[in-house]
Amino acid sequence: MSFCRTIAFAMLAGCMLISACEAKPVGVGVHAVNYTEDEITYRLVDPVDKENRAGGESINSYGAGGLMCCYSVPEKWRPGIKVELQVEVWLTSQPNEPNGRPKIENQKVTFDLPKPVDGKPSELWVIRNPDGKFDLVAANLGPTHPKWPGKIKGWPVASKAYHQKTMRRELAKHEDTLRLYRDEQQALEKDANHFAQDQWKFDMEYRKEQIAGFSGPSDQRYIDYLKKHASEMITYAEERISSIKKELQ
């Protein structure tokens, strides 16, 4: 091999080594921040390497997730790297399906890997903006930091309309509880032994530990326990209903 060819081979090998070093993958954590009433479940997937993925966490309305590990990115950022966002959107802001469940919308969005704020491999943030569109941010800092590169500064804050909606939902739940235990209280007053017989079967299947100290449905202590529990639940439901109604005024 000639001297020139030897030098050329060495230079080529050196370039390949440098390129390999630049392409070295680094694992980074992923987060999600949801500025909408809808709930989301997300994951990031590398379109080139399907094994490179992260996420899978569900994010509540106006919520944020924890740190999920890990998505591989090059040690040195370069333009043109693609990241695919796969997301299920639970449209809780819309009326439910006839079966009572929220509508689900599946989306895929492809992003260019964003350039990190400080040029170093950074955590990836999936952002659902108030208009329902998604962004991808690379930063080792959060939405409240002055250098946060996202469009929206600060963590999500639920709207007044959403807060009232959740309060009305909570109110309906406690009203159902109140009706249930008032009916139970009336049944105990009418025929405690008959009610205890039916309730014992339920408790043996679902609340066995709570009734372990009673001998059976005819045990007067068990009947007294049922009466006390119904009374306590009625009081609790009435207090919660009163409190929620004041908050809704």
C-alpha positions as CSV (number, residue, x, y, z in Angstrom):
1,M,0.0,0.0,0.0
2,S,1.4,3.4,-1.0
3,F,2.1,6.1,1.6
4,C,-0.7,8.3,0.1
5,R,-3.2,5.5,0.2
6,T,-2.1,4.7,3.8
7,I,-2.7,8.3,4.8
8,A,-6.1,8.4,3.0
9,F,-7.2,5.2,4.7
10,A,-6.2,6.5,8.1
11,M,-8.0,9.8,7.5
12,L,-11.2,7.9,6.4
13,A,-11.0,5.7,9.5
14,G,-10.6,8.8,11.6
15,C,-13.7,10.4,10.1
16,M,-15.7,7.3,10.6
17,L,-14.6,7.1,14.2
18,I,-15.6,10.7,14.7
19,S,-18.9,10.2,13.0
20,A,-19.5,7.2,15.2
21,C,-18.7,9.2,18.3
22,E,-21.1,12.0,17.2
23,A,-23.9,9.4,16.6
24,K,-23.5,7.9,20.1
25,P,-27.0,7.7,21.6
26,V,-27.9,9.2,25.0
27,G,-31.0,8.2,27.0
28,V,-33.2,11.1,28.1
29,G,-36.3,11.3,30.1
30,V,-39.7,12.4,28.7
31,H,-42.6,14.3,30.3
32,A,-46.0,15.6,29.2
33,V,-47.9,18.7,30.1
34,N,-51.6,19.0,29.2
35,Y,-53.2,22.5,29.0
36,T,-56.6,21.1,28.0
37,E,-59.6,19.5,29.6
38,D,-59.2,16.3,27.6
39,E,-57.1,13.5,29.0
40,I,-54.2,12.0,27.0
41,T,-52.0,8.9,26.9
42,Y,-48.8,9.4,25.0
43,R,-45.7,7.7,23.7
44,L,-42.7,8.8,21.7
45,V,-41.4,6.4,19.0
46,D,-38.3,6.7,16.8
47,P,-39.6,6.2,13.1
48,V,-36.2,4.7,12.2
49,D,-35.8,2.4,15.2
50,K,-39.2,1.3,16.6
51,E,-37.4,-0.2,19.7
52,N,-36.5,3.3,20.7
53,R,-39.6,4.5,22.5
54,A,-40.7,6.0,25.8
55,G,-43.8,7.3,27.5
56,G,-47.1,5.4,27.9
57,E,-48.2,7.6,30.8
58,S,-51.8,9.0,31.1
59,I,-52.1,12.7,31.8
60,N,-55.2,14.1,33.4
61,S,-57.1,17.3,32.5
62,Y,-54.9,20.3,33.1
63,G,-52.2,18.0,34.4
64,A,-48.6,17.1,34.0
65,G,-46.8,13.8,34.2
66,G,-43.7,12.6,35.9
67,L,-40.4,11.7,34.4
68,M,-40.5,8.6,32.1
69,C,-37.4,6.8,31.0
70,C,-35.9,6.8,28.4
71,Y,-35.8,7.9,24.8
72,S,-32.5,7.8,22.9
73,V,-31.2,10.9,21.1
74,P,-27.8,11.6,19.6
75,E,-25.2,12.9,21.9
76,K,-24.7,15.9,19.5
77,W,-27.9,17.4,18.2
78,R,-28.3,17.8,14.4
79,P,-31.2,18.9,12.3
80,G,-33.5,16.5,10.5
81,I,-33.9,13.8,13.2
82,K,-37.6,12.8,13.4
83,V,-39.6,11.8,16.5
84,E,-43.1,10.4,16.2
85,L,-45.7,11.2,18.8
86,Q,-48.5,8.6,19.2
87,V,-51.3,9.8,21.4
88,E,-54.7,8.7,22.6
89,V,-56.9,11.7,23.4
90,W,-59.8,11.0,25.7
91,L,-62.3,13.7,24.7
92,T,-63.7,14.3,28.2
93,S,-64.5,17.9,27.1
94,Q,-67.2,16.4,24.8
95,P,-70.4,14.5,25.5
96,N,-69.7,10.8,26.2
97,E,-70.6,7.9,23.9
98,P,-74.0,6.2,24.3
99,N,-72.2,3.6,26.5
100,G,-71.2,6.4,28.9
101,R,-67.5,6.3,28.0
102,P,-65.6,9.2,26.6
103,K,-64.8,9.4,22.9
104,I,-61.3,8.4,22.1
105,E,-59.3,10.0,19.2
106,N,-56.0,8.5,18.1
107,Q,-53.4,10.8,16.7
108,K,-49.9,10.6,15.2
109,V,-47.7,13.7,14.9
110,T,-44.1,13.7,13.5
111,F,-41.7,16.3,14.8
112,D,-38.1,17.3,14.1
113,L,-36.1,16.6,17.2
114,P,-36.0,20.1,18.8
115,K,-32.7,21.7,19.5
116,P,-31.9,21.7,23.3
117,V,-31.7,25.1,25.1
118,D,-28.1,24.5,26.1
119,G,-27.0,22.3,23.2
120,K,-26.7,19.2,25.4
121,P,-29.0,16.1,25.3
122,S,-32.1,17.2,27.1
123,E,-35.3,15.8,28.4
124,L,-38.2,15.8,25.9
125,W,-41.6,17.4,26.8
126,V,-44.8,16.6,25.0
127,I,-47.1,19.6,25.2
128,R,-50.8,19.7,24.4
129,N,-51.7,23.3,23.9
130,P,-55.0,24.9,24.7
131,D,-56.0,24.7,21.0
132,G,-55.5,20.9,21.1
133,K,-52.3,20.9,19.0
134,F,-49.1,19.3,20.2
135,D,-45.6,20.6,20.5
136,L,-42.3,18.8,21.4
137,V,-39.8,20.7,23.6
138,A,-36.2,19.8,24.5
139,A,-35.1,21.2,27.8
140,N,-33.6,20.2,31.2
141,L,-35.8,22.7,32.9
142,G,-39.6,23.1,33.5
143,P,-42.3,25.4,32.2
144,T,-41.8,27.9,35.1
145,H,-38.1,28.5,34.3
146,P,-37.3,31.9,32.6
147,K,-35.4,30.0,29.8
148,W,-38.3,27.6,29.1
149,P,-38.5,27.5,25.3
150,G,-42.2,26.4,25.1
151,K,-45.0,28.7,23.9
152,I,-46.8,28.6,27.2
153,K,-45.0,29.6,30.5
154,G,-46.1,28.0,33.7
155,W,-48.0,24.8,34.7
156,P,-51.6,24.2,33.6
157,V,-54.4,26.0,35.5
158,A,-57.9,24.6,35.2
159,S,-60.5,26.9,33.9
160,K,-63.4,28.1,36.1
161,A,-65.8,26.2,33.8
162,Y,-63.9,23.0,34.2
163,H,-63.7,23.4,38.0
164,Q,-67.5,23.9,38.2
165,K,-68.0,20.9,36.0
166,T,-65.9,18.7,38.3
167,M,-67.8,20.1,41.3
168,R,-71.1,19.2,39.7
169,R,-69.8,15.7,39.0
170,E,-68.7,15.4,42.6
171,L,-72.1,16.7,43.8
172,A,-73.9,14.0,41.7
173,K,-71.7,11.3,43.2
174,H,-72.5,12.3,46.8
175,E,-76.2,12.7,46.0
176,D,-76.2,9.1,44.8
177,T,-74.4,8.1,48.0
178,L,-77.0,9.9,50.1
179,R,-79.9,8.2,48.3
180,L,-78.2,4.8,48.7
181,Y,-77.7,5.0,52.4
182,R,-81.0,6.6,53.1
183,D,-82.6,3.6,51.4
184,E,-80.4,1.3,53.5
185,Q,-81.4,3.1,56.7
186,Q,-85.1,2.8,55.8
187,A,-84.6,-0.9,55.0
188,L,-82.9,-1.5,58.4
189,E,-85.7,0.3,60.2
190,K,-88.4,-1.8,58.3
191,D,-86.8,-5.2,58.7
192,A,-83.2,-5.2,60.0
193,N,-82.9,-9.0,60.0
194,H,-84.0,-9.4,56.4
195,F,-81.6,-6.6,55.2
196,A,-78.7,-8.0,57.3
197,Q,-79.1,-11.4,55.6
198,D,-78.7,-9.9,52.1
199,Q,-76.0,-7.5,53.2
200,W,-74.0,-10.3,54.8
201,K,-73.6,-12.1,51.5
202,F,-72.2,-9.0,49.9
203,D,-69.9,-8.2,52.8
204,M,-68.6,-11.8,52.8
205,E,-67.6,-11.4,49.2
206,Y,-66.3,-7.9,49.1
207,R,-65.6,-6.7,52.7
208,K,-64.7,-9.9,54.5
209,E,-62.0,-8.3,56.7
210,Q,-64.3,-5.6,57.9
211,I,-66.9,-8.1,59.3
212,A,-64.4,-10.7,60.6
213,G,-65.5,-9.9,64.2
214,F,-69.1,-10.8,63.7
215,S,-70.6,-14.3,63.9
216,G,-73.2,-13.9,61.2
217,P,-76.1,-11.8,59.8
218,S,-78.1,-12.5,63.0
219,D,-75.4,-11.1,65.2
220,Q,-77.0,-8.0,66.8
221,R,-73.6,-6.3,66.8
222,Y,-73.5,-6.7,63.0
223,I,-76.9,-5.1,62.7
224,D,-75.8,-2.3,64.9
225,Y,-72.7,-1.9,62.8
226,L,-74.8,-1.6,59.7
227,K,-77.1,1.0,61.3
228,K,-74.1,3.1,62.5
229,H,-72.3,2.9,59.1
230,A,-75.5,4.0,57.3
231,S,-75.9,6.9,59.6
232,E,-72.3,8.0,59.3
233,M,-72.4,7.8,55.5
234,I,-75.6,9.9,55.4
235,T,-74.0,12.6,57.6
236,Y,-70.8,12.6,55.5
237,A,-72.8,12.9,52.2
238,E,-75.0,15.6,53.5
239,E,-71.9,17.6,54.6
240,R,-70.2,17.2,51.3
241,I,-73.3,18.2,49.4
242,S,-73.8,21.3,51.4
243,S,-70.1,22.3,51.0
244,I,-70.1,21.7,47.2
245,K,-73.4,23.7,46.8
246,K,-71.8,26.7,48.6
247,E,-68.8,26.5,46.4
248,L,-70.9,26.5,43.3
249,Q,-72.8,29.6,44.3
